[in-house]
Amino acid sequence: MPKRGQAVSKPKSRSLEFKPADEQIAADARLLSSQLQAMRQRLFPPTSSKTLRPFTSGEAARLIGVSDSYLRQLSISGEGPQPEVGPSGRRSYTLGDINALRRHLASQHEAGSPKARQYLKWRRPESDEHLQIIAVTNFKGGSGKTTTSAHLAQYLALQGYRTLAVDLDPQASFSALLGYQPELDLTGNDTLYGAIRYDEERVSLESIIRPTYFDGLDLVPGNLELQEFEHATPRQLAEAQREGRAGERLFFARVQDALREVESKYDIVVIDCPPQLGFLTLGALCAATSVLVTVHPQMLDVASMSQFLFMTSDLLQVVREAGGNLNFDFLRYLVTRYEPHDGPQAQIAGFLRAQFGSRVLTNPMLKSTALSDAGLTKQTLYEVARENFSRSTYDRAMESLTAVNSEVEALILESWGRV
């Protein structure tokens, strides 16, 4: 108790001690963004942009599908792009060199022949080989959706397919893995939203697409701007209802229509969907020719996926009844972050296979410190060299990745009628 005559001190106002929540969060965002930018400049000097490592002649030969000795003979005879030769005489090739060699070798055979397609795997529209659009989705965070999307897109580019990566997640982790920091590298109207918006500021998708450091892999980046589609669509639907227009097609056909603008330039599109079942995800599912649902083998994740499937089914039924085309070439469940020696995880994986049979991919994506360690520098396992890890860890992770992605590639080839 204060003594008589002593002024009672008033408690300090919270507004003097603390910033308002929105200001504090904005300050934290600016701080984190500046630190990420500084980290990127340290990791990728001097231009602060990512580059892809060169490949050894052995790696290049495996990617092309020839022997290392044959590749050496091509180099000696001066055919195709010439490798970089190091001080020790070791030959190395960029991915651009590898793709140029593919085109060179394909040109030695009759166009469209099986031998030519062995080297140049591009789809043939005249043979009804349609643009394959793969939506990678789940609304449970931590299911490995972005990691799966990034490695799948890079794998397909390494195999020689013309690949377009589309980041539909406002958090833009997919874009960050492919070399773009959204709040620094994007200024506005340069995500997919720019090509699907409802007003006069809509632009062509081709003007939004950006190259990446992976030859043959382009990107439609994402950032917070994508969230505008979730806000604008209900307003458009309400206006359409008032005016008696068929407003449903205003949103579910827009992603598909945008991709049609550039379909002649690509073989495969990989879409990383946001972790929610909103208008963007529905648009991606309506545009998709195939779907991958990632699931972490834990009971809570499986229960969450059950609700996701119920909600997706109900919403897609409405879209189908409104005229949407929902005939997928394949729908597959991918078990991610799998630890084979974890008994409960093995049980959950077995449970999923018992329920869905062949709709669960045969190969799971294993949990690996190699994947997480590569992610510390915003890299994927396809970007880092083997010598950066213990060989057993790297080989185990790479074997798992290649098994999953080659299984998806086989499904794509099947959809094109190739055996």
Disulfide bonds with the S-S distance in Angstrom:
none
